[in-house]
Amino acid sequence: MYLNTKRLNHVSIRFYPSPARAQRKSTLGVFVAVGSETWIDIARTPDKEGTNTHWVAESGNPVLPALWALGHHQCRWNYISSDDVRSVQKRFDEADMPVDVFWLDIEYAKDHMYFMWDEKTFPDPVEMTKDVVAVDERCALTYSAFSMLMSICFTDGRYRRSPSQAYISYPAYKAAQELNVLVKRPGGKEEFEGWCWSGSSAWVDFFDPGSWEWWKGLYKFDKPKTIGDGQEEKALDWAWRDSSEGIHIWNDMNEPSVFNGPEITMQKDNVHYGGWEHRDVHNINGMLYHNITAQALKARSDPAKRPFVLTRSFFAGSQRHGAMWTGDNLGTWEHMAVGVKMVLANGIAGMTFAGADVGGFFGNPPPDMLVRWYQVGAFAPFFRAHAHIDTKRREPYLLEEPYRGMVRDILRLRYSMLPIWYTAFRETSVTGLPVLRPHYVMFPKDKQGFSIDDQYYIGNSGLLIKPVTDPGVEKTEVYLAEAQPYYDYASYDLYHGSEPGHNVTVPAPLEKIPILVRGGSFITTRERPRRSSPLMKHDPVTLLVALDKEGGAAGEIYLDDGDSYSHEKGHFIWRQFYAETAKQGLVIASEDLAADNLDRAVDQVVLERYDADNAFAREMAHVRIERIVVLGLKKAPKVIRNEGIEIEFTWEAGEAADGKKDGKASVLVIKNPGAFVAKKWGFLVEF
């Protein structure tokens, strides 16, 4: 059920026994909400695809993000200077900990005048950004990678006000005044003044179409400079020229936050463009900031690059513009646990590119909690560590052993699984299904599973994740809903599920997050440790084949350049892997998926034609399958052939997928099989 209202609203929910359905032990829910421009949409369909199709038709699909945005983000309020940023980057590299994004909070801006660097602490912002990116170029001479580390800067559409010098020296605020695109006080005449981080502040009214092109123009770092009277640039022509493509944006406090306002937000009778009072448009205010800022980043480059904009405030449809996070949390076990539930709930509501701050924004979590929190964050769509200005520094390289090594392993695990995450985001860009899928999404007919909110699947990959969010845990329970085998991702231990479902006990020491692989799945990874995601572009792929009880498996991989929009023109690789039992033995093969699915390739773009030998596929033609691991075979193969050529393999006996016993699964390893990611291939495993 979706309550659609752009107004500030209070909802009263009451449940009563339903006399009409007393024998079914039902309840009657009564929802009481403020009227006017409010409607309730109830979608009830027999399957998860139908429900999400209905919702996506109403609110829009999530967009496919840049690949680097799925990497590890490192944030703090605040990294205090250019030298501080360079030092943090260097120490991550020295610790061999991968990271794609460094963030800057509000202190980058002079007197909190956003878009204007503090020249005392950040005297060389363009050079700083180039230095961060240059590490990628130094490491990537062989791999043609780019844009390793991005800087995220904080802008939220409000401006510091001052009647004197600050007005003159703050061209963004001056331009907003000249355009008359600031929110007004009651009556609609005078500019609204409130209090926020900047002190006395004004807010851009993004309901005014006159603000849109001007806001986009602020991000044009290559905009030609014009000089007006008095040898000063006209405010309306000013742009953030000491920026670059390596800088992306964080729209925080866009509810909007007004520290001296009622409920710490804007007064309800403030006036927006068209005479609308704030009470009538409050809920969509943040989405407008998000939308226009994403458009601005896309428009600043030619050809366009995929933008990254993080938002605090969001509404139905915000998934079309970028990511969100769950807000300022505490460094406690309780907030770690509730963050998992919030991310799952947001995904169901459409906002699937979501995450909670790793470590908690407030507080100083002990090392064991920080390890568990990195495990939770590494299996969220948006993976960012963040901390308050008053907390102790807690970058993971500062941890003592064994905790530092544990976090390094977690970060590397996240990066090895980036093909899985990227493929899952491709699917959600088309179907609207969430990237993280609660149990009831996967098994809607299993009544026992509707109350489960502490384990989930990643897309259609077959990975089942059970984060540990309590101290001192050495083992935990995982619920299996189907009569299929599940395999421990790290140890290859096999657990048999059943119908109805039941719990199995799995090891969960501090260094391990429980990950099970659903029988019938292909897991695609890149196992070479790298410092950032672009450096992995040409790395080989490993396939883990987890057989189901019928002796089969299937999975997908989606790859593109990870940064541009060339995928919308058909420049990508989208392949299916499958394993099936035949008379001759077990067939393991790869086929192209795009040619027969031009209407659902990616980002809701309907391709008129598709060439499997497209430019990106040709660029990736040398990327090979490095290793194939098959779990759950009954017996050792006699020979494995690829187009008649025998291939070397190793075999370790163990439990079979169609057996009755739990225990270590059988393991077949095919090394260097002579297959390539972008090409069709097939193997025959003969017994």
C-alpha positions, 0 to 999 in steps of 0.5 A: 500500500502506498500513501501518496502525498506531497503534503506534510502528513500524519497517519494514524494506523489502527487494527481491529478484529475483522468480523467478516473474516473472524474465522480466518483470524484476520484484522481490519486496518484503518488508516487515517490521513490528512486529505487534500492531494492525497491518495492511496494506491493498493497493489495486490498481485500473486507474485513479486514481479507483478507487484514491482511492475505495478510500482515501477509503472507508478514511480520509475525504475532505479537507474544503473549507477556508475560501477565505482559508486558500488565500491567502498566510500570513505567519509568523515565530517571532516577531512580538514585539508588537501593534505589530509585527503592526500594522507588518507588516500596514501594510507589506504594504499599502504594498507592495501585496502581498496577504496573508490571514493573519498568524501568531504563534508561541510568544512570544505566550504569557506564560511559554509558558503557552498561551491566556494573552497576554503582557500586556507585549508583547500588551496589547491582543490583541482590539483588535489583531485588530480593527485587522488585520480593520478594514483589510478593512472600510476597503477593502471598503465596496463589496464587503461583504467580511469577515475579511481578516486572521487571527491564528494562535496556537500551542497544542499541548496541553501545559502549563507546570507549576509547583508554586507561583504559575504553577499558580494563575495558569494556569487551563488547567493547573489545570483539566486537573489537576482533571479528571484528563485529563493523561498519566500516568507508568508505572503510571498514577498520577502526572502525567507531567512532561517538558521542552519549550518551556514548561520543565517541562510536562504533556500533555493526554490526548486519549484521555480523553473527559473532556478533549474538551468542556473543550478545546472550552470553552477557545475560547469567547471569549463564554463568560459569566464566573463567579466562585468563592470568593475572587473568582477564576473557577473554573478549570473555567469559564475560557475564552480570552475575549481571543480572537475569530473572527479567531484560528485555531490551530496545533497544533505539536509534537503528536507529542508533542515531549518534549525530554528524552524518548527520540527527543525524544518521549514515553516509550513506557511512559507511560499514557493513558486506558484503560490504553494505553501510549504505544507503542500510540497514538503515531501517532494522538496528533497526529490527536486534537489536530488533531480536537478543536481543529478541533471547538472552533473550529467550536463557538465560533461560531453559526452555525459558521464553517469552522475552520483548524487547522494540524498537524505530526503527522498520521495517515490521516484527518487530512485531515478536520480541516485542513492540515499542513506539512512541518516545519522545513526549511532555506533551501537549494535542496535543501530547496526541491526536496524540499519539492515531492516531499513535498507531492506524496507527502502528497497521494497519501496523502490529506493534500492540504492541505499545504505547505512553509515558504517560504524555509526555517525555518532560514537566510538565503536570498539574494534569488534563492532567495527568489523561486524559493521564493515561486514554489514556495509559490504553487503549493502548496495551503498557502502560508506563509512562515515563519522562525526567530527567529534569522534576519534579517527577510525579509518580501517587502517588505524585498527590493530591486528587482527581487526585490520586484516579482517576489515581488509578481507571484507573490503576485498570480498566486496570488490571481488563481488562487484560483477554480482552487484553490477549485474543485480543493478542492471536487473533492477534498472529494468524490472524494479525488483530490489537489489536486496531481496527479503525472504518473502520476495523470493518465496512469497508463498512461504508464510514462515518467511514473512517475519524474517528481516535479518537475512536476504538475497542479492538480486537473482545471484543466489547469494543468501546473506545473514549479517551478524549484528550482536556481540560475541557471536560464534554461530548463527541460524539461517532459514532455508525455505526450499528443498534445495542444497545451499553451500557455504561460500567460504568453506563449501559446506553443504546444507540441505533445505526443506519444505516447509523451511527450517533453520540451519546452524552455520559458523559465524566467528568474528572474521566471517559473515555467513554467506550461503550460495543457493543451489542452482546458481552461478556466482561470478567474481574477480579475485585479484586484489585491486585498490579500486574498481576501475583497475579490475576492468580487464581482470579475469573472471571466476565462476562458482557453479552451485548445483541444485538437486537436479544437477543444474545451475544458471546465472548471468553477468552484465558488464559495460564501461561502468561510467558513460551511457554507451550501454544505451547504444548497445555497447555491453556484455550480457551473458547467461551461464548454465549447467545442465545434465545431459546423456553425455555428462554435465554441460557448462556453457555461455550464451548471449542474452541481449540478442533475444531481450532487446526490450529489457537490456538495461535502464529501460532502453529498448534497443533497435538492434544489438551486435554481440561484437560491439565496441565494448565486447571487442575491447574486452575480448581478451578477458578470460574465464580464469577458473570454474569451480563446480560444487555438488557433483556425485562423482569425479569426472573422467575427462573434461572437453572444450571443443574436443580438447581435454582440459586439466582439472582437480577433484575433491570428493564430498557430499552431492547436491542430490544427496541427503547428508550435510557436510563438505561438498564435492569440489571440481576445479577447472583451471584456465579452461580456455574460455572468454567472457565475451564469447560463446563457449561450452564444456562437457564434463564426462563421467 
